[in-house]
Amino acid sequence: MGYSFIAVALMNLHSKVPFLRYFVVAFGVTVGIYKILSALGYVKLPLSSPLREKSNMILEKATSPLQQLL
C-alpha cells in the first residue's frame, strides 16, 4: 500500500516537472553502467554509509540478549 502511494506521488511529480524524465533516464543508465562495470570488476567504489553503520549498531543492541549488571 505504501509503495502505491509513493508511486502515485512520483507519477504526479513526473507530470509537473518536465525535465524530470531526462534525469530519471540518465540516472537509470548511469546506475546500469555502474552495475555492469562493477560486476565485471572494472569499478570498485567503496560505499561507506555512517547511517548504515549506526542502524546496524542499533539493530545489534536491540536483538542481543540483555546483559545483567552484577
C-alpha positions as a printed Julia matrix, in Angstrom:
70×3 Matrix{Float64}:
  0.0     0.0     0.0
  2.82    2.38    0.88
  4.61    1.72   -2.39
  1.39    2.54   -4.25
  1.21    5.94   -2.57
  4.85    6.61   -3.37
  4.31    5.58   -7.0
  1.29    7.89   -7.34
  3.22   10.79   -5.8
  6.16   10.23   -8.13
  3.88    9.99  -11.16
  2.26   13.31  -10.2
  5.68   14.87   -9.7
  6.82   13.48  -13.03
  3.91   15.13  -14.83
  4.53   18.5   -13.12
  8.28   18.69  -13.76
  9.01   18.14  -17.46
 12.82   17.75  -17.24
 12.49   15.06  -14.57
 12.08   12.31  -17.17
 15.55   13.07  -18.57
 17.04   12.95  -15.09
 15.36    9.6   -14.39
 16.61    8.13  -17.67
 20.15    9.45  -17.11
 20.17    8.13  -13.55
 18.96    4.7   -14.67
 21.56    4.47  -17.42
 24.32    5.58  -15.05
 23.36    3.05  -12.39
 23.05    0.32  -15.02
 26.51    1.03  -16.46
 27.96    1.16  -12.94
 26.4    -2.2   -12.03
 27.69   -3.84  -15.21
 31.21   -2.46  -14.76
 31.32   -3.37  -11.07
 30.11   -6.91  -11.85
 32.95   -7.23  -14.38
 35.44   -5.91  -11.83
 36.35   -2.68  -13.59
 34.92   -0.33  -10.96
 35.41   -0.65   -7.23
 33.97    2.23   -5.25
 33.76    1.6    -1.52
 30.44    2.99   -0.39
 30.65    3.68    3.32
 27.49    4.78    4.97
 27.58    6.16    8.51
 23.81    5.82    8.65
 24.08    2.11    7.81
 26.75    1.62   10.48
 24.6     3.41   13.05
 21.49    1.41   12.14
 23.47   -1.86   12.32
 24.7    -0.92   15.8
 21.17   -0.1    16.97
 19.83   -3.33   15.47
 22.58   -5.34   17.14
 21.75   -3.81   20.52
 18.04   -4.39   20.03
 18.42   -8.05   19.09
 21.15   -9.08   21.54
 20.2   -10.52   24.94
 20.29   -8.16   27.88
 23.45   -8.15   29.94
 22.78   -8.19   33.63
 24.84   -5.96   35.88
 26.36   -7.71   38.9
